[in-house]
């Protein structure tokens, strides 16, 4: 399985290190030293969601929390939140 370092993710997705840190603080992602290809895709969608909708990390986290309170599982929550960009 291919793994990508934190620096690879920053370079590939054209992110700032502080953006990953902000997503970690908001609870959107767990801190990692390396990421899978699937995680890279999720991070891309998260980046695109914020870029196209201007929704803050805090508000995305609140949306995920609300879906969880309604009984949705973690994976389904992320799929719903992160697929918004793909539909747009």
ZADO-1210 file (C-alpha; in nm, 4 decimals, padded with zeros to 6 digits):
<atoms>
<atom x="00.0000" y="00.0000" z="00.0000" code="UNK" pos="1"/>
<atom x="00.1332" y="00.3411" z="-00.0956" code="UNK" pos="2"/>
<atom x="00.1741" y="00.5843" z="00.1909" code="UNK" pos="3"/>
<atom x="00.2277" y="00.9593" z="00.1653" code="UNK" pos="4"/>
<atom x="00.4226" y="01.1620" z="00.4190" code="UNK" pos="5"/>
<atom x="00.2789" y="01.4777" z="00.5677" code="UNK" pos="6"/>
<atom x="00.5130" y="01.6792" z="00.3441" code="UNK" pos="7"/>
<atom x="00.3957" y="01.4800" z="00.0387" code="UNK" pos="8"/>
<atom x="00.0328" y="01.5626" z="00.1221" code="UNK" pos="9"/>
<atom x="00.1135" y="01.9313" z="00.1592" code="UNK" pos="10"/>
<atom x="00.2996" y="01.9325" z="-00.1739" code="UNK" pos="11"/>
<atom x="00.0503" y="01.7195" z="-00.3712" code="UNK" pos="12"/>
<atom x="-00.2595" y="01.9049" z="-00.2497" code="UNK" pos="13"/>
<atom x="-00.0957" y="02.2493" z="-00.2470" code="UNK" pos="14"/>
<atom x="-00.1805" y="02.2997" z="00.1206" code="UNK" pos="15"/>
<atom x="-00.0143" y="02.4965" z="00.3942" code="UNK" pos="16"/>
<atom x="00.1066" y="02.2976" z="00.6951" code="UNK" pos="17"/>
<atom x="-00.1158" y="02.5156" z="00.9113" code="UNK" pos="18"/>
<atom x="-00.4214" y="02.3944" z="00.7149" code="UNK" pos="19"/>
<atom x="-00.3589" y="02.0317" z="00.8139" code="UNK" pos="20"/>
<atom x="-00.3017" y="02.1463" z="01.1704" code="UNK" pos="21"/>
<atom x="-00.6296" y="02.3423" z="01.1686" code="UNK" pos="22"/>
<atom x="-00.8202" y="02.0372" z="01.0422" code="UNK" pos="23"/>
<atom x="-00.6599" y="01.8293" z="01.3172" code="UNK" pos="24"/>
<atom x="-00.7565" y="02.0836" z="01.5846" code="UNK" pos="25"/>
<atom x="-01.1123" y="02.0928" z="01.4506" code="UNK" pos="26"/>
<atom x="-01.1292" y="01.7131" z="01.4734" code="UNK" pos="27"/>
<atom x="-01.1795" y="01.6681" z="01.0992" code="UNK" pos="28"/>
<atom x="-00.8710" y="01.4498" z="01.0625" code="UNK" pos="29"/>
<atom x="-00.6485" y="01.2607" z="01.3010" code="UNK" pos="30"/>
<atom x="-00.2830" y="01.3620" z="01.3197" code="UNK" pos="31"/>
<atom x="-00.0696" y="01.1245" z="01.1130" code="UNK" pos="32"/>
<atom x="00.2893" y="01.1043" z="00.9984" code="UNK" pos="33"/>
<atom x="00.1775" y="00.9364" z="00.6773" code="UNK" pos="34"/>
<atom x="-00.1475" y="00.9001" z="00.4837" code="UNK" pos="35"/>
<atom x="-00.3014" y="00.6337" z="00.2592" code="UNK" pos="36"/>
<atom x="-00.4169" y="00.7004" z="-00.0963" code="UNK" pos="37"/>
<atom x="-00.7778" y="00.6934" z="00.0294" code="UNK" pos="38"/>
<atom x="-00.6959" y="00.9520" z="00.2974" code="UNK" pos="39"/>
<atom x="-00.5310" y="01.1671" z="00.0317" code="UNK" pos="40"/>
<atom x="-00.8576" y="01.1644" z="-00.1647" code="UNK" pos="41"/>
<atom x="-01.0581" y="01.2584" z="00.1442" code="UNK" pos="42"/>
<atom x="-00.8188" y="01.5423" z="00.2196" code="UNK" pos="43"/>
<atom x="-00.8551" y="01.6635" z="-00.1389" code="UNK" pos="44"/>
<atom x="-01.2340" y="01.6685" z="-00.1025" code="UNK" pos="45"/>
<atom x="-01.2062" y="01.8516" z="00.2275" code="UNK" pos="46"/>
<atom x="-00.9741" y="02.1070" z="00.0673" code="UNK" pos="47"/>
<atom x="-01.2145" y="02.1511" z="-00.2251" code="UNK" pos="48"/>
<atom x="-01.5154" y="02.1795" z="00.0038" code="UNK" pos="49"/>
<atom x="-01.3572" y="02.4621" z="00.1940" code="UNK" pos="50"/>
<atom x="-01.2289" y="02.6310" z="-00.1224" code="UNK" pos="51"/>
<atom x="-01.5582" y="02.6240" z="-00.3119" code="UNK" pos="52"/>
<atom x="-01.8048" y="02.6828" z="-00.0298" code="UNK" pos="53"/>
<atom x="-01.6001" y="02.8820" z="00.2196" code="UNK" pos="54"/>
<atom x="-01.7364" y="02.6593" z="00.4971" code="UNK" pos="55"/>
<atom x="-01.5091" y="02.6686" z="00.8006" code="UNK" pos="56"/>
<atom x="-01.3528" y="02.3585" z="00.9528" code="UNK" pos="57"/>
<atom x="-01.5539" y="02.4301" z="01.2672" code="UNK" pos="58"/>
<atom x="-01.8831" y="02.4294" z="01.0733" code="UNK" pos="59"/>
<atom x="-01.7926" y="02.1114" z="00.8850" code="UNK" pos="60"/>
<atom x="-01.7179" y="01.9431" z="01.2189" code="UNK" pos="61"/>
<atom x="-02.0512" y="02.0675" z="01.3567" code="UNK" pos="62"/>
<atom x="-02.2314" y="01.9166" z="01.0550" code="UNK" pos="63"/>
<atom x="-02.0612" y="01.5809" z="01.1060" code="UNK" pos="64"/>
<atom x="-02.1475" y="01.5906" z="01.4769" code="UNK" pos="65"/>
<atom x="-02.5121" y="01.6653" z="01.3972" code="UNK" pos="66"/>
<atom x="-02.5298" y="01.3707" z="01.1562" code="UNK" pos="67"/>
<atom x="-02.3754" y="01.1459" z="01.4196" code="UNK" pos="68"/>
<atom x="-02.6360" y="01.2553" z="01.6732" code="UNK" pos="69"/>
<atom x="-02.9012" y="01.1532" z="01.4206" code="UNK" pos="70"/>
<atom x="-02.7550" y="00.8035" z="01.4175" code="UNK" pos="71"/>
<atom x="-02.5328" y="00.8120" z="01.1110" code="UNK" pos="72"/>
<atom x="-02.2054" y="00.6254" z="01.1444" code="UNK" pos="73"/>
<atom x="-01.8684" y="00.7978" z="01.1086" code="UNK" pos="74"/>
<atom x="-01.7953" y="00.6658" z="00.7598" code="UNK" pos="75"/>
<atom x="-02.1353" y="00.7597" z="00.6209" code="UNK" pos="76"/>
<atom x="-02.1085" y="01.1076" z="00.7731" code="UNK" pos="77"/>
<atom x="-01.7797" y="01.1754" z="00.6029" code="UNK" pos="78"/>
<atom x="-01.9059" y="01.0398" z="00.2731" code="UNK" pos="79"/>
<atom x="-02.2063" y="01.2729" z="00.2872" code="UNK" pos="80"/>
<atom x="-02.0046" y="01.5775" z="00.3871" code="UNK" pos="81"/>
<atom x="-01.7151" y="01.5159" z="00.1502" code="UNK" pos="82"/>
<atom x="-01.9229" y="01.4217" z="-00.1542" code="UNK" pos="83"/>
<atom x="-02.0848" y="01.7677" z="-00.1652" code="UNK" pos="84"/>
<atom x="-01.7966" y="01.8935" z="-00.3765" code="UNK" pos="85"/>
<atom x="-01.8211" y="01.6013" z="-00.6175" code="UNK" pos="86"/>
<atom x="-02.1894" y="01.6779" z="-00.6815" code="UNK" pos="87"/>
<atom x="-02.1292" y="02.0507" z="-00.7251" code="UNK" pos="88"/>
</atoms>
